[in-house]
């Protein structure tokens, strides 16, 4: 009997796999590349897309664990009903939804999300197990459902209110016709694709269309190849009107440390062709590619939290760095239920200004700008403009600060001199 069921299961799984393969091959899809890139996206999400919390995050986790404890208590009290296959099936579905929401909130690294994510499964759970023969319990469960539902809608109302208070003009602003060639293709940096729609442009995006989503070196390389081959004619660069110190990106991450490979290819193959305003400009293909070569100057080992002095570097030249941080076995194990540790970066400029931001440490194995601070994309293009380069702020020290234990204490830090050919 068991062998027969196993054979049926094997047939069903094989049929699904064969159908999936035939469909993708019929549409001329690189199935191997699809699988590889899918695994790459999954592997990098947990480390890159977590929410960076403030020092009060512990109280949210305690609240989340308390909610989980209450949920488990309810399961224990209803253990007698588990002998029913129908009830067991319902319970397993609810537990699966609950675990998924629980896991998602902790993967994103924000226990404050736990209430939002898990509330639906809790409400459904209580609704299913409303007892018919106990009025007091029914009143208690009904009241609990009402309170939780109110909190659920209140949370999402606040989210909606936040969204509606954005500045829609920065995503729909018209671009003068004299600056556009609608026969050519456009991409948008870092993610405001609505600009293409509202200006009726031909959209030809890079493979990973949002900069903060290219969160592994392999994904970054895919976008870099796109720009190296000049597959798009023009790029719209949009800078936040808030003028944040880390630039126009998410989770307080420094935009210059995202897509480092792609940014180098953009510098080599594109140049500013038109400026709309302080927050929006256009870059087009260079007639002649500008090559950038890297020469290794120094390689030293530093400890996390130790300031790295850059004052000996020539401020008239451009330098890049690479580094490689390794996770400990403890961090890898803890990440199964919690999240990976992350690293914050602290820059100090020669005018004694300190800029602190978060980063995706895995991306720093690629060449990233070291000695010049760029606050927006226009500054970024100034890196290879001899007239504007001297106006950029010079970085005097850089420091890598882990938010918690989980990294190897020592790391290698390489400095490269960049030369333009």
N, C-alpha and C positions, 0 to 999 in steps of 0.2 A: 504493500500500500504506500509506504513512504517512498520507495523507489519510483513508483508510478507518478506520484506528485512531483518528485524531483525532476523527472523527465519532462513533465508538462511545463514546469517552471523554466527548464533549460530551453525548451522549444520557444516559449514566449519571449525570453530574453534574446535569443538568437534572432528571432523574427524582427524584434525592435531594432537590434543592432544592424542587421542587413538592410532593413528599410531606411534607416538613418543614413547609412553609407551610400545607398543607391541614389537617394534624393540629393545629397551633397555632390556626388559625382555628376549627376545629371545637370546640375547648375554650374558645372565647371569650377567648383570650389576646392581650394587646396585643403583637403581634409587634414593632412598631417600638420600643416601650418595652423589651421583652425584649432586643433587640439593643443598644440604646443603653446600658442598665444593665450588660449583660454586658461591653461594651467598657470601661465605666467601672471595673468591678471589676478587669479585667485590667490596665488602665493604671495603677491605683494600687497594685496588690499589691507590685510590685517595690520601690517606694520606701518602703512602709509596713511590710511584714512581714519585713524583713531582721532578722537577729539581730545585736545589738550586741556586738562582741567586745572582749576586753581587749587589753592591749598585746602579748600573746604570740601574737596571731593569725597573724603572719607565718610561724611555723614550721609551722603547719597548711597554709598555702598552698604552702609549699615541698614538703611531703610529698605534697600533692595533685598538684602538677605533676610530681613524681618518679614517682608512680603512673601518670599519664597518659603520661609518656615511656616507661615500661616497656610500657605497653599498645601504643603506636605501634611500638615495637621488635618486638613479637610480630607485629604486622600486616606489617611489612616482611619478617620472616623467612618468613612464610607467603604471600608474594606470588605464588608459583608456582601455588598452589591457586586463585587468584582467576579462573582461566580457566574454572572450572566454574561454570555458572549457579546450580546448587544451593548451592554453597559461597558464592558471591557474595551470594545472597539471605540466607543465614544471617548472613553477615558484616555486611550492611547493617542487619539487624534488631538485631544486637548493638551496632553502632556507634550506632544511633539510641537504644537504651536507655541506652547509656553516656553519650552526649551529654546526654540528658534529665536523667539523674541528676547529671551534672557541672554542667549549667546550673542545676539546682534548688539544689544545695548552694551555688553561688556567688551565685545570686539571693537566697537567704536570708542570704547574707553570712557563712557559717560553713564554712570549709574542714574543720572537724572533722566536719561532716556528710558530707563527700565520701566517706569510707570506708564509711559506712552506706549511702549512696545508690548508689554505683557497684559495690559488692562483688558483687551478684547477677549483673550483666552480665559481670564479669570471670570469675566461677566458671563461668558458662554457656559463655563463650568458651573457656576452657581445657578444659572437658569435651568440647566439640564437636571440638576440634582435637587430642585425644589421638592420638598416632601409634601405628600398629599394629606398626611394624617397628623401633621403637627403645625398648628396655626402660628405658634410662637416662632418656630424656626422659619416658617415662610415669611413672616414679617421681618425677621432679622435679615434673611437673605435678600428680600426685596429692598430693604433700606440700604443694605450694602451695595447692591447693584446700582441703585439710584445715586448714591454718593460717588461711587467709582465712575459711573457714566458722566456725572456732572464734572468731575475732575478731568476726565478724558476730553470732553468737548471744550472745557476751559483751557486746557493745555494747547489744543489745536487752534482754538480761537486766537490765543496769543501769538502762535506761529503765523497764522493768517494775517493778523494785525501787523506783525513785523514785516511780512512780505509786502503788504500794501503800502508800507511807509518807505519802500525803496524809492530811488529816484528814476522813474521810468524814462525820463528824457535822455539819460545816458545810454540806454539800450535801443532807443528808437530815433536818435538824432539824425537828421538828414545830412548827407554829405554833398557838397557842391558838385554839380555836374562837370565842371572844368577839371576836377581832380580825378574823375572816374573814366574808365574805358569799359563800358558794359559788354564789350565783345570778349574781354579777358576774364580769367578766373580769379577768385578771391578766397583767402582763408582769413580767419579771425583769431587774434591773440589777446588774452589767453583763452576766453570762452564765450564772449558775448556774440553768439551767432545770430541773434536777432538783428544786428546791424546789416547783415547781408540781406535778410528778408525785407526789412523796411526800406532798403535802398535799391531793391530789385536787381541784385547782382548775381552773377554765376558763382555758385558756391562749390568750391573744390577743396574740401578739408583734408588736413593731414590724417593719417590712419587713426591716431588717438586724438580725438577732436578737442579735448580739454587738457590744458597743460598739466593740471594737478593730477590727472588720471594716468599720466605716463610716469608711474611711480617706481619703476624698476629700470635698471640699465638696459635690459633687453627691449622694453617698450620704448624707452628713450631712443634707442638705436633705430627703431622702425621709423620714428618721426624724423630723426636726423637724416636717414637715407632719402626720405621724401623731399627734404629741402636741398640735399646735396645734388639731387637730380633735377632740381628746379621744376617740380611737377605742378606748381601753382605759379601764376603770373604775379600776383600781388598779395600782400598781407596787410590787413587792417590791425593796427595796434591800439588797444584801448587801455587807458590808465584810470584807476579809480579816482573819482572826484574827491574822495576823502583824503587822498594823498598820504596813505599809511606808510610808516617807515619801512615795512617789508614789501611794499608794492601791492599790486592788484592780484591777490591770490587768496586762498582759503586757509583757515586754521592757523593764521599768523605765521605762515611759512614764507620765507624770503624767496621772491620770484626768481632771483638770479641763480638759486641753487636747485631750481626745478628745470627739467629737460636740459641739462648742461650740454649734452652732445648736440641736441637740436639747435640750441642757441649759437653754438660755434658755427654750425653750417649756415645759419641765417646771416651771421656777420660776414661770412665768406661770399655768400651768393646774392644778398639783397642789400639795398640801400634806401634811405628815406627819399621819397619822391614828392610828397605833399603833406602839408599839415593842415588839419581842419580846425583844431583848437588845442588848448593845453592838455586835453585828455584823449585826443584821437589824432592819429596820423597814419600815413600809408607808406609802405615800403614795396619797391618793385625790384625786378631782377636786375642784377648788375650785368653790364655788357661784358665785363671781364671779371672772372672770379678772383677774389682776393684770398690768397692762401695764408694760413696761419701755422707757423711751426713752433713746437715746444722743445725747449732745451732744459734738461734736468740740471738744477743748480745745487740743491741740497736735499738730503734725506735724513731726518732725525726721528727719534722716538720720544713721545711725550705722554704724560699721564692726563686722564680726563680731569677737567677743571683747571689745568695749568695754563696760564696766559702764554701765548706764543708771540714773542716780540718780532715785529716786522720793520722796525725803524731803520734797520741796516739796508733795506731794499731801496733801490733808486726810484724815487717818486715820479721820474719822467718816463719810466718804462712800465709795461704791463706784465703782471705775474699771475699765474694760475697755481692751483694746488690740487692734490688728490690725497685721499686718506681712506683708510679701511678700518671700520669698527667691527669687532667680532662679538656675537652674543655668547653668553655663557650657557652651559647645559641647563642650569637652573631657570634661566629666562625662557629657553625653548620649551621646557616642561610647563612652566607657569602660563605660557601663552595659550595652552590648550583650553584653559578656562578663563583666563584673564586677558592680558594684552602684552605685546612686546614693550620693553622700555623705549623711550625716545630720547633724542639729544637736542638740546637747545644750543644756539650759537650766540655768542656775544661779541660784537665788533666795537672797537673804540677807535674813533677817528683822531686825527692830529689836533683838531679843535676841541678835544675832550668830550665829544658827544658819544653816548653809548647807545647802540642799537641791539636789541635782543629779540630773537625770533626762534621759531621751531623749524625743524628740517627733517627730511627723510634721509636718514644716514646712509642707506644703501646707494643713493645717487652720488654720494661724494667720492666714489671710486673713479668717477670721470672728472675731467678738467673743469674746475670752477674758478671764477675770477677771485683773486685773493686781495690785492692791494688797493683796489678802487671800489668805492661805495656808489651804487646806482640806486636811486630811489624810484625810478620809473623806466619805461622802455626807451624813451628818448635819451636818457643817460646811457643806457645800454649801447645804443648806436654810437655814442660819443667815444666809446672805447677805442675805435679805430679812426677817429677824426682828430688829426693833430692839433687843430685849433681848440676844440672843445675838451680834449682829454685833460689838459692842465686844470680845467675848471672843476673837475670831479674831486670829491673829498677823498683824501688818502687815509687808508686804514693803518693804524699804528699797532694794534694788537688784536688777536683773535683767540677766542676761548670756546671750547666745546664742553658743555655741562650736561651730564646725564640726569634725568628726572628721578631715577631710582637705580638700585643695583641690578645688574643684568648684563652689563658689558664687561669685556676684559679691560682691566685698568689702563694698560698701555696700548698705544696705537702708533702706527707709522705715519709720518706727515712729509709729503714731498712738495717741493716748490719748483716751479718751472718758469723760465723766462719765455714770454711769447714774442715772436717777431713776425711782422707782416711782410709778405712777399708779393 
